[in-house]
Amino acid sequence: MIEHVVVGHRWNPEESEELRFGWQALQRQLPSSAKVLHTQASSMDMLWLEVRRLLALHPSSDASKGAVLLLTHPHLALAPQTLSALETALQQEGNDAVCWAFDSHHTHNNEPIDYSTWRGLERYVERKNSAAALQSVATDQHAGLVGLVSLETLLSAQTISQLKHVQVPHAFAHDFSDYRSSSRAEVIHMVPQTARKVLDVGGGEGGFLKALQQSHGCETHLAEQDAQACAVAQGNVDHVWQGDFFSAPIAERFDCITFLDVLEHTTEPWKWLERASSLLASQGTVVASIPNVGHWSVIADLLEGRWDYAPVGIHCITHLRFFTRHSIEALFAQAGFVLEAIDATHVAPPPWWHTDGMNAATSNALKIEADSLSAYAFLVRARLK
């Protein structure tokens, strides 16, 4: 029985709606009787030491039976059978083991992940681990995000490396903690090489601008609401404009303004584009990345009667608008822009996906756009008319 859950730190799980939603979803999967202890640990090794200190202050009623769930940070989505699979494995392996979930960085047999939604995560785990066995892991390679250990073992082992490490099929965690720090390499080619000054709106910690500066040599500006993200971004970009994009006293003119997965979070995205147009230099452009609600993963979920909101991704809990290529083109036209280029990031359908019989050459057939089905997000570059 899991008596304690000890959580490391990345971001405060209460500081944004996305993080709060993810943490609440994770909490619903935890045993209601377990004590949840938060720490400032930033790695599993640090967490192990912190756990021992904390549990000395919170003794268990029965140290011979209790188990401790270790979470590197709170920004994790667990597949449905994860905790029960870990508990079963720990019973089998005994008191000299730590049982780990596979995760999006450490997959079973190093197979690439092929899911894009929470229901897709469930399908992935069901398919990949259906006949898998426990896998031993070298003690110097324990880099998991979710682990289970007996309380007795934890209190007796000074370091985590002393123990046997086992990875458990059907136990799987998706890590979404990097959503504010990504370099967004797939978007960089959309920014003109001639852009000397670039503003990224809603760009989190400034990971994209840092990468863009390295590739383009441009001056970088970030407009970001969140104070903690802005504090980190100070070391990544030339100038940070903290606060609301519409009221920030931005007096500059920019060769390019980027909205990377931002416009779908707004009630009136055309107004954000109109605000951008007032800040563009002559011949300036806007670059945007916008999720495609027509992606096959969304359609697959709908065919199963599912639409599961998530902290990030196409089903992000804070998405207020949903787009396909057609509605993206209409949005930019409404805001007074002409599209210069449109590209896409692709997550292709898996082998089991097919539309045979739906695209036949008859008057009643659907006109299926194969490229749209595989487009996870559309990338747009536009200029003012």
Helices and strands as residue ranges (DSSP letters): E 2-7, H 17-29, E 35-38, H 44-57, E 67-71, E 76-78, H 82-93, E 97-103, G 108-110, H 118-128, E 135-137, G 139-141, E 146-150, H 151-156, G 160-162, E 164-175, G 188-190, E 197-201, H 207-216, E 219-224, H 227-233, E 239-242, E 254-260, G 263-265, H 269-277, E 280-291, H 296-303, H 325-334, E 337-346, H 370-374, E 375-384
